């Protein structure tokens, strides 16, 4: 039963079943790297594993719900600090090219200011791989209290940020793959944003708006 699995997970010091799955998958047997390929094979294996692990965590229904909220939102605000802020910038640019009124905010003070004036017609997306970024969590909490629809993008189901999210999107934490190498920690989140973008572009109107921006760039 589900309760039995949950009790077993806690018995071995995991927060829940998802946490247990993540820890189990981190204890993988590394594939042999061809000496001729060296670091190139290593990076390939790294990214391949992050995609595969993220694929097992992603909830399709949640993605469709987020897409629906994006389409009907008056304003879209994306909160993120550091690397998550850069991911938010990329998401903002994609949505902007589809015609959405979207802003990415990475300054902690501006997050608080912005979250204090959002309303029920707005959508707020908080990005924090750890789920414990204080500035993002506080701003998402204020946004939710003000009636805005809220979304979290994180790697941990039981992290604080999910307490303030109407919709939770889980991605794999790259640190479980390798904590020592300097490789993009936002790759799993970018994979998720790719999926959201592709689903949105199934809408012909949004696809046409994207094409208009492509044509404008080519002409310039």
Secondary structure, DSSP 8 states (H G I E B T S, - for coil): -HHHHHHHHHHTT-SSHHHHHHHHHHS-------TTTTHHHHHHHHHHHHHHHHHHH--HHHHHHHHHHHHH-SEEEEE--THHHHHHHHHHHHHHTTT--EEEE--HHHHHHHHTT--TTEEEEEE-SSS--HHHHHHHHHHHHTT-EEEEEES-TTSGGGGG-SEEEE---GGGT-SSS---TTHHHHHHHHHHHHHHTTSHHHHHHHHHHHHHHHH-
